[in-house]
Amino acid sequence: SWLRAGRSDEPFGEDRRPFLPVKVLYANTKGVIVDFGFTLSVAVLSRSFIDRPPIHESQAGLAHMFNLVLFEPEIPPNTGNLIRLAANVGARLHLIEPLGFSLDIKAVRRAGLDYHDLTQVQTHENFDLCMDRLRRPDTQVFAFTTKGNLTHVDASYKPDDVLLFGPETRGLPGLVRNDDRVTARVRLPMCEGNRSLNLANAVSIVSYEAWRQIGFAGATNLD
């Protein structure tokens, strides 16, 4: 593969090939691997990407209907499952730092993912920057919390909405779930005595309900 550098806030280059986070390592003359301690955003120009046709703007708009946002996720397998989920429902997955795991090449391989699985994953330094990048005048932000006053089937979703979920062990902090930019706080029904659902399960339930409400737009196996 060939790599070329790009700005860390660019999800795609001019040729529509994805920028991915890659840790910078160097092997010195004694064969010792030195970690430079920083990560570049690079475009992977492997044969699989070269052969892939550019994404047309109309296709990109269709493919990225919802924004799934994980606030400070902690457990790698959950995020790995949600990377695949986002690809299958046509959503873009956003991760708000700090993360409880690494997205470097080795970690991606250990999770059983390929480079192209990360092409629709974007990281944000904090909640405010994420909101600045995703919110448009008509964007709704749904914060999912056990303290919600609306169930996930009663919320009305539309393309470009933000579906916001908290970390596995803490849930969304009060400052985030009560932020003025949050349209509504939403809960998933559970039987009495249960504290919470697994994060990947919760996001999956909500994603398919949101997609159902807009007629499973973009799905290819409805007939």
C-alpha positions as CSV (number, residue, x, y, z in Angstrom):
1,S,0.0,0.0,0.0
2,W,1.0,3.6,-0.5
3,L,0.3,6.2,2.1
4,R,0.0,10.0,1.8
5,A,-0.6,12.4,4.7
6,G,-3.7,14.5,5.2
7,R,-5.2,16.8,7.7
8,S,-6.7,14.9,10.7
9,D,-10.1,16.5,10.2
10,E,-10.4,15.3,6.6
11,P,-12.6,12.2,6.3
12,F,-11.8,11.9,2.6
13,G,-9.1,13.3,0.2
14,E,-9.8,15.1,-3.0
15,D,-10.0,11.7,-4.8
16,R,-12.6,10.5,-2.3
17,R,-10.1,7.9,-0.8
18,P,-10.4,7.7,2.9
19,F,-8.0,9.1,5.4
20,L,-7.2,6.6,8.3
21,P,-5.3,7.1,11.6
22,V,-1.9,5.4,11.5
23,K,0.6,5.5,14.3
24,V,4.1,6.6,13.3
25,L,6.8,4.1,14.1
26,Y,10.5,4.0,13.2
27,A,13.0,1.2,13.2
28,N,16.5,2.5,14.1
29,T,19.7,1.0,12.9
30,K,19.7,-1.6,15.8
31,G,16.3,-2.8,14.8
32,V,14.6,-1.2,17.8
33,I,11.1,0.1,17.1
34,V,10.6,3.7,18.3
35,D,7.1,5.1,18.8
36,F,7.1,8.7,17.9
37,G,4.0,9.2,20.1
38,F,1.7,10.7,17.5
39,T,-0.7,9.5,14.8
40,L,-0.9,10.8,11.3
41,S,-4.1,10.8,9.2
42,V,-3.2,9.1,6.0
43,A,-4.9,8.0,2.8
44,V,-4.6,4.3,2.1
45,L,-4.1,3.8,-1.7
46,S,-4.1,0.0,-1.7
47,R,-5.3,-1.9,-4.7
48,S,-8.7,-2.4,-3.1
49,F,-9.2,1.4,-2.9
50,I,-7.7,2.1,-6.4
51,D,-10.2,-0.3,-7.9
52,R,-13.1,1.2,-6.0
53,P,-15.1,3.8,-8.0
54,P,-15.3,7.3,-6.5
55,I,-18.3,8.0,-4.3
56,H,-20.9,10.1,-6.1
57,E,-22.3,12.9,-4.0
58,S,-25.8,11.6,-4.2
59,Q,-24.6,8.2,-3.1
60,A,-22.7,9.7,-0.2
61,G,-25.8,11.6,0.9
62,L,-27.8,8.4,0.8
63,A,-25.2,6.2,2.5
64,H,-24.7,8.6,5.5
65,M,-28.3,9.0,6.6
66,F,-27.7,9.0,10.4
67,N,-24.8,10.0,12.6
68,L,-24.2,7.4,15.3
69,V,-22.1,9.2,18.0
70,L,-20.3,7.3,20.8
71,F,-19.3,9.6,23.7
72,E,-16.0,8.3,25.1
73,P,-16.5,4.6,24.3
74,E,-14.5,2.2,26.5
75,I,-14.8,-1.4,25.2
76,P,-13.2,-2.2,21.9
77,P,-15.5,-5.1,20.8
78,N,-18.6,-2.9,21.1
79,T,-17.1,-0.3,18.8
80,G,-15.9,-3.0,16.5
81,N,-19.5,-4.4,16.2
82,L,-20.8,-0.9,15.7
83,I,-18.4,-0.2,12.8
84,R,-20.0,-3.1,11.0
85,L,-23.5,-2.0,12.0
86,A,-22.9,1.5,10.6
87,A,-21.8,0.0,7.3
88,N,-24.9,-2.2,7.1
89,V,-27.5,0.5,7.9
90,G,-25.7,3.3,5.9
91,A,-24.8,5.4,8.9
92,R,-21.5,7.2,9.8
93,L,-20.0,6.3,13.1
94,H,-18.4,9.1,15.2
95,L,-16.2,8.6,18.3
96,I,-15.7,11.3,20.8
97,E,-12.3,11.2,22.6
98,P,-10.8,10.1,24.9
99,L,-11.3,6.5,23.8
100,G,-10.7,3.5,26.0
101,F,-8.8,1.8,23.2
102,S,-6.5,2.4,20.2
103,L,-7.4,2.6,16.6
104,D,-3.9,2.0,15.3
105,I,-3.2,-0.7,12.7
106,K,-2.5,-3.5,15.1
107,A,-5.6,-2.9,17.1
108,V,-7.7,-2.8,14.0
109,R,-6.3,-6.2,12.9
110,R,-6.8,-7.7,16.4
111,A,-10.5,-6.7,16.2
112,G,-10.8,-8.6,12.9
113,L,-11.4,-5.5,10.9
114,D,-9.9,-4.4,7.6
115,Y,-8.8,-0.9,6.8
116,H,-11.9,-0.2,4.8
117,D,-14.0,-0.9,7.8
118,L,-12.7,2.4,9.2
119,T,-13.6,4.5,6.2
120,Q,-16.8,5.7,7.8
121,V,-15.4,6.2,11.3
122,Q,-14.5,9.7,12.4
123,T,-13.0,10.8,15.7
124,H,-13.6,14.1,17.4
125,E,-11.5,15.7,20.2
126,N,-14.5,16.6,22.3
127,F,-18.3,16.9,22.4
128,D,-18.4,20.5,21.3
129,L,-16.3,20.0,18.2
130,C,-18.4,17.0,17.3
131,M,-21.6,19.0,17.5
132,D,-20.1,21.9,15.6
133,R,-19.2,19.5,12.7
134,L,-22.5,17.6,12.6
135,R,-25.3,20.0,13.5
136,R,-27.2,21.8,10.8
137,P,-30.1,24.1,11.3
138,D,-32.6,21.2,11.1
139,T,-30.5,18.5,12.7
140,Q,-32.0,16.7,15.7
141,V,-29.8,15.4,18.5
142,F,-31.2,12.5,20.4
143,A,-29.4,11.6,23.6
144,F,-30.0,8.0,24.7
145,T,-30.1,7.6,28.5
146,T,-31.9,5.6,31.2
147,K,-33.1,9.1,32.4
148,G,-35.0,9.7,29.1
149,N,-38.6,10.8,29.1
150,L,-39.3,9.5,25.6
151,T,-39.0,5.9,24.3
152,H,-37.0,5.1,21.2
153,V,-40.1,4.2,19.1
154,D,-41.9,7.5,20.0
155,A,-39.0,9.7,18.7
156,S,-39.4,10.8,15.1
157,Y,-36.1,10.4,13.2
158,K,-34.9,11.9,9.9
159,P,-31.8,11.8,7.8
160,D,-28.7,13.7,9.3
161,D,-30.0,13.3,12.8
162,V,-27.5,12.6,15.6
163,L,-28.0,9.5,17.7
164,L,-25.8,10.0,20.8
165,F,-24.8,7.3,23.2
166,G,-22.7,7.3,26.4
167,P,-19.8,5.1,27.6
168,E,-20.5,1.6,28.7
169,T,-19.8,2.0,32.5
170,R,-21.1,5.6,33.0
171,G,-23.7,6.5,30.5
172,L,-24.0,10.1,29.2
173,P,-22.9,12.7,31.8
174,G,-25.4,15.3,32.9
175,L,-23.6,18.1,31.1
176,V,-23.9,16.3,27.8
177,R,-27.4,14.8,28.0
178,N,-28.8,18.1,29.3
179,D,-26.9,20.2,26.8
180,D,-29.1,22.9,25.0
181,R,-28.2,21.3,21.6
182,V,-29.9,18.0,22.6
183,T,-33.4,17.8,21.1
184,A,-34.7,15.0,23.3
185,R,-33.5,12.5,25.9
186,V,-34.6,9.0,24.9
187,R,-34.7,5.7,26.7
188,L,-35.1,2.1,25.7
189,P,-37.8,0.1,27.7
190,M,-36.4,-2.5,30.0
191,C,-37.9,-4.9,32.6
192,E,-37.7,-3.8,36.2
193,G,-34.5,-4.5,38.0
194,N,-32.2,-4.1,35.0
195,R,-29.7,-1.3,34.9
196,S,-28.8,-1.0,31.2
197,L,-28.4,-2.7,27.9
198,N,-25.1,-3.6,26.2
199,L,-24.0,-0.5,24.2
200,A,-23.7,-2.3,20.9
201,N,-27.2,-3.9,21.4
202,A,-28.7,-0.5,22.3
203,V,-27.3,1.3,19.3
204,S,-28.4,-1.6,17.0
205,I,-32.0,-1.4,18.3
206,V,-32.2,2.4,17.8
207,S,-30.5,2.3,14.4
208,Y,-32.9,-0.1,12.9
209,E,-35.9,1.8,14.3
210,A,-34.6,5.0,12.9
211,W,-33.9,3.4,9.6
212,R,-37.4,1.7,9.6
213,Q,-39.0,5.1,10.1
214,I,-37.6,6.4,6.8
215,G,-38.5,3.2,4.9
216,F,-35.1,1.5,5.0
217,A,-33.9,3.9,2.4
218,G,-30.9,2.5,0.5
219,A,-31.5,-1.2,1.5
220,T,-31.1,-3.7,-1.4
221,N,-32.8,-6.8,0.0
222,L,-36.4,-5.6,0.7
223,D,-38.1,-7.5,-2.2
